[in-house]
Amino acid sequence: MAFIAEGKHVITFLGQNKHYGAKQFLHKTWSRSGLDKVIRKIDRTGTSKRLPSSVRPRTARTADKIEEVETLVLSQEDLPQTHRTHRQIAREVGRPISQNSVNCFVKKDLRLTSMKQLNVEHMN
């Protein structure tokens, strides 16, 4: 039950001007419950578009925080035995930031992976 933009415009226009209900719009690919939802939304808000969210915007993944984490992570590159954990990096960044956000910065934004040297026991 995917409504493309043109379909929503048709539903909006005919619903407001001709007072069409869900039965007049039934189509092979549209379900009755989906049509009812779209029509209720149009009646309530006057449009089929999404309204701006009232949820607080996410602020953890800003460019300056990513840059700050990048400098802390890459400052260890040529210095063996001086690594910082994600917890330490989260504490060192000036504003509050979670370890999970640091992990996302390192993996998604910086595209780095953690490597740990493992001792391999030889089988003989």
N, C-alpha and C positions, 0 to 999 in steps of 0.2 A: 504494500500500500504506500507507494512513494508518490507524493504529489510534486510535480515539477512546477516551476514558477508560473508558466503560462496557465496551467490548470488552476492554480490558486487565484490567479487574476480573473479567470472566467468565473470561478465560483463566487468570488467577491462581487464582480459586476452583476451577474445574474441574480445573486442572492439579494443584493441591495436594491436593484432596479426592478426586477420582475418578481421578487419575493419567492424565489425557487427554494424548495426544501431539499433534503437529502435524496428523496426518491427520484426527483427529476435529474439528478446528477449521477445516478448509478451507472457505472461503467465496468467493463470487464476487469480492469486492473485496480479499481478503487473499491474499498470495502465500505459498508454502511457506517461502521463505527468510526472509521477514519474521516469520512465525510462529515459525520456529526461533530467530531472534534474541531475540524476546520471551520465549519459554519458557526459553532459556538464561540470560537476565538474571534471570528470576524464580527459577530454580533456584540461581543464584549469589548473589543478594542478598536474595531473599525478597520483593521488590516489583518492580513495573514502573515505578516512579517514577525520575526522574533523581536520581542521587546528587550531593551538593555537590561542586563542582569543587575539585581540589587545586592549581589554577593560582593564581598570585599575583593578587590582585584589582587591577584597574586603579585608579590613584590620580591620574592626571593631570587628569581632568575633575571636580574637586571644586568645590563652590560658592565657596569662598574664593579658589581660583585663578582661576576665571572672573571673579569680582568684581575681582580685582587686575588682570587683563588688561583688563577693561572700563574701569577708571579710567585705565590707561595709554593706551588707544586713544582714549577720549573726551576726554582732557585736551588733545588736539591740535585739537579741533573748531573753535575760533574763532581759532586762531593759524596763519595761512598760513606756509608754508615751514618748519614745525617738525615735520614728520611723522617717525614712527619706523617702522623696518622691523620685520618679524616677528622677525628675528634680534635686533635691539636690545631689543625687548619681552621676548623669551625670556631675554635676559641680565639684564634689570632686575627680573624677577620673582624674589623671594627664593630659592625652591627651584629645583632643576633642572627645566627644562621644555623640550620640543623645539619647534622652529619649526613642525612639523606640528601640534602640539597648539595652539599659538597660532593657527594658521590655522583649525583646527576651531572654536576658541572664537569667533573673529571671524565666521566664516561660519554655523555652525550655531546657536550659543547666542545670539550678539548680533544675528544676521541683518543684518550689515553687508556691503557690497561695496566693493571698492577701485575707485576711479575715477581715471583718469589723463587729463589734458588732452592731446589730440593736436593737432599742427599739421596743418591740412588745406591742401594746396596747391590753389589755384584753377586750373581748366583754362580757359584763354583763348588 
